[in-house]
Amino acid sequence: MFRLLSALVNAWSIPELRRKLVFTLAMIAIYEVGLFIPVPGVNGAELGRIFDELSQKTGGGLLNLMDMFTGGALSQATIFALGIMPYITATIIVETLLATAIPALEKLRKEGMAGYRKLHQYSRYATIVLAVVNSFMYAVVLERAIPAQFHAQIVLNPGLGFKVLTVLTMTGGMALIMWLAEQITERGIGNGMSLLITASIVGRIPLALKDIAVQIGPGGQGQSPLAPLAALLMVGFLVGIVMLVIFVEQGQRRIPVQYARRVVGRRIYGGQSTYLPLKVNSAGVLPIIFSISLLYFPIQIAGFVPQLEGLASWFSRTSLLFNVLYAGLIVFFAYFSTAITAHQFLDAADQMKKVGAFIPGIRPGQPTVDYLDQTLTRVTFVAAVYLVGVAILPDVIMAFMKIPARVAGFFGGTSLLIVVGVTIDTMKQIESHLLMRHYEGFFKGGRLRGRR
């Protein structure tokens, strides 16, 4: 603990790093304030009560998960109710999927920084389009679906004016979130999108602690109140899961690479041995995000079609159908996300051939590409199993220990992956600034991969 505080003091003593930290905290503070500014014409307190009821009715439901990503803004109908998800979705679709499938966009991606800026501008346009569609659907659900199902008046003055006002307010809020995320990435510390999501998730921790206190306190609510011993078991289990996530996220499959010896005059060059690192979970959290988006779609459709009202129970997070589909989609997107970057093996193989490097026992050229592809396929299988286990783990805990959904969400799933991953990445960036100025980092040993 003393070493960590010493590293933070050293970081604050560097003017450039101090400015980055202050700027990042200021942007996050603006984001947190926006989470509490309500959309005009909505009864936020009644809507929050209905969201809690829906969350309990669907076993924690996807609504609770999406609400966690927005820091509670979704359940309170604030200007940041859409959260950062439309920006992430648009960025992934335009800069990853479409840029690989459409030759014109792929050409832009290969043009360097100028092409990247143009491609990123298209992502911004796509974000606004998604924000308009999502905010309109949100307004329709508030006007029609919720009053029909719960006999509660959420919208004070329904009609076209409310829809237009909601679309303008939430779309403007989404544009502000997008600007905040980009400013953090360019002028602050860490990735802006990831930090805003992390701030939203961490902001829900007090509510989770409140749920625990209600369960273990005198006269605890629920069919099976938590005992203090069970609470301690949960804390120990949480620590173990965090350690597992850190271990896998930092894991690498190191492929040995040998450089051929060359004789130039009287000197011998080359002959060194190194390795090519393949990250175990190269897809990151994208497979889970894509899977949640697809599984959340039927619930949105059910909100528009009264005849499909029972569809939400089929896709509750505790149902067998949901968990089977969830696991299958995670495995599919894990391989799909990895396959998008597989073309880099051809460039790596060509570069190795030019500098006289080779993998022992593997011929240069196409055999090297095939070997790398086969190795990554096996590593991706391990990552897919890991993602499925971490994503479904909260539901298993919630079912067997009878604990609230907000508490179970911190034991795994996307929330834990994002928080741990963002924390590690931010520590790496701060430590790189410290080491460049000959300060000690957070750790004495080389436990943090990426340290120079």
Stockholm file with secondary structure:
# STOCKHOLM 1.0

chainA/1-452         MFRLLSALVNAWSIPELRRKLVFTLAMIAIYEVGLFIPVPGVNGAELGRIFDELSQKTGGGLLNLMDMFTGGALSQATIFALGIMPYITATIIVETLLATAIPALEKLRKEGMAGYRKLHQYSRYATIVLAVVNSFMYAVVLERAIPAQFHAQIVLNPGLGFKVLTVLTMTGGMALIMWLAEQITERGIGNGMSLLITASIVGRIPLALKDIAVQIGPGGQGQSPLAPLAALLMVGFLVGIVMLVIFVEQGQRRIPVQYARRVVGRRIYGGQSTYLPLKVNSAGVLPIIFSISLLYFPIQIAGFVPQLEGLASWFSRTSLLFNVLYAGLIVFFAYFSTAITAHQFLDAADQMKKVGAFIPGIRPGQPTVDYLDQTLTRVTFVAAVYLVGVAILPDVIMAFMKIPARVAGFFGGTSLLIVVGVTIDTMKQIESHLLMRHYEGFFKGGRLRGRR
#=GR chainA/1-452 SS CHHHHHHHHHHHHSHHHHHHHHHHHHHHHHHHHHTTCBCTTBCHHHHHHHHHHHHHHTTTHHHHHHHHHTTTHHHHTBTTTTTTHHHHHHHHIIIIIIHHHCHHHHHHHTTTHHHHHHHHHHHHHHHHHHHHHHHHHHHHIIIIIHHHHHCCCCBSSCSHHHHHHHHHHHHHHHHHHHHHHHHHHHHSSSCHHHHHHHHHHHHTHHHHHHHHHHHHSTTCCSSSCCCHHHHHHHHHHHHHHHHHHHHHHTCEEEEEEEECCEEETTEEECCCEEEEEEETTTTTTHHHHHHHHHHHHHHHHHHHCGGGTTHHHHTSTTSHHHHHHHHHHHHHHHHHHHHHTTTHHHHHHHHHHHTTEECTTSCSSHHHHHHHHHHHHHHHHHHHHHHHHHHHHHHHHHHHHCCCHHHHGGGSHHHHHHHHHHHHHHHHHHHHHHHHTTCCCSCSSSCSTTCC
#=GC SS_cons         CHHHHHHHHHHHHSHHHHHHHHHHHHHHHHHHHHTTCBCTTBCHHHHHHHHHHHHHHTTTHHHHHHHHHTTTHHHHTBTTTTTTHHHHHHHHIIIIIIHHHCHHHHHHHTTTHHHHHHHHHHHHHHHHHHHHHHHHHHHHIIIIIHHHHHCCCCBSSCSHHHHHHHHHHHHHHHHHHHHHHHHHHHHSSSCHHHHHHHHHHHHTHHHHHHHHHHHHSTTCCSSSCCCHHHHHHHHHHHHHHHHHHHHHHTCEEEEEEEECCEEETTEEECCCEEEEEEETTTTTTHHHHHHHHHHHHHHHHHHHCGGGTTHHHHTSTTSHHHHHHHHHHHHHHHHHHHHHTTTHHHHHHHHHHHTTEECTTSCSSHHHHHHHHHHHHHHHHHHHHHHHHHHHHHHHHHHHHCCCHHHHGGGSHHHHHHHHHHHHHHHHHHHHHHHHTTCCCSCSSSCSTTCC
//
